[in-house]
Amino acid sequence: MARIEWAGVFPAATTQFDAGLAVDIAATKSHLEFMLAAGVHGIVALGTCGENASLSADEKRAVLGAIVETVRGRVPVLAGVTEFTTEAACAYARDAERIGVDGLMVLPAMVYVPKPEELVAHFRAVARATKLPIMLYNNPPAYRVNIGLDALTQLADEPNIVSLKEAAEDTRRFTDIANALGDRYVLFAGLDDLAFEALALGAKGWVSGLTGAFPEESVRIYELMQEGRLADARELYRWFMPLLHLDAGHDLVQCIKLVQQRAGQGSARVRPPRYPLSGARYDEIVALADSALRTRKRG
């Protein structure tokens, strides 16, 4: 099996856009530095929060190059693979490897809902197109397909499929996977509002959206959990929870970017078919963000 040391808080980085909705490389790099300074343990680039599907092929590769250049090996960089076909996913995986990322976060092929055997075939093809270690991303509510225990068992013979980002809403999955497959896969929490529970059940890390606005608090929750200070971690988690719930909504990207903007980190601009929040939803998210900013406890 490929050897990895992935653990801790891996923010799902947003891609920043300028007023004309062109990719803003400088702002994207600035936001990365903000999160790295807070002590995050890795970066997930061009996942859902990175609006992968809204970028052209050339833009994706340019953003990846800029992120690798900015991080400079300080933490692992994983590239999201969210293509429409298996062929395109394999080509993107090969390009990401050439650009210099440290791993891939591979999603099911977009739009089409595969049968279990098609899902396994897709992941196998991508794994065999690259030498990079791979984190699979399971998110049944968003992508309408579940990476079940049978699929994980079948894929266990692919040496570079090493990790699983688990975003199913049933935390029993963490125990069921461990009971069935031991430590074959390094498990990561994939929903912000299940992070405490996942870490308590043995997940090694947390791929987080709201870390983009509150990286210090996210890292602190992880540290407290590792130190066994569950009561302190729980108190901080409860403060964070109103915002963490936003990660599970269909408009999570708009919400997360707006919270980041309120925290002074980038803009709330998104690319169509997404549009910035407005009306009552905008007011609701601004109120949540501003309340968290007023009540946060540093240090």
Secondary structure, DSSP 8 states (H G I E B T S, - for coil): -------EEEEB----B-TTS-B-HHHHHHHHHHHHHTT-S-EEESSTTTTGGGS-HHHHHHHHHHHHHHHTTSS-EEEEE--SSHHHHHHHHHHHHHHT-SEEEE---SSS---HHHHHHHHHHHHHT-SS-EEEEE-HHHHS----HHHHHHHTT-TTEEEEEE--S-THHHHHHHHHHTTSSEEEE-SGGGHHHHHHTT--EEEESGGGT-HHHHHHHHHHHHTT-HHHHHHHHHHHHHHHGGGGSTTHHHHHHHHHHHTTSS-----TTS----HHHHHHHHHHHHHHHHH----
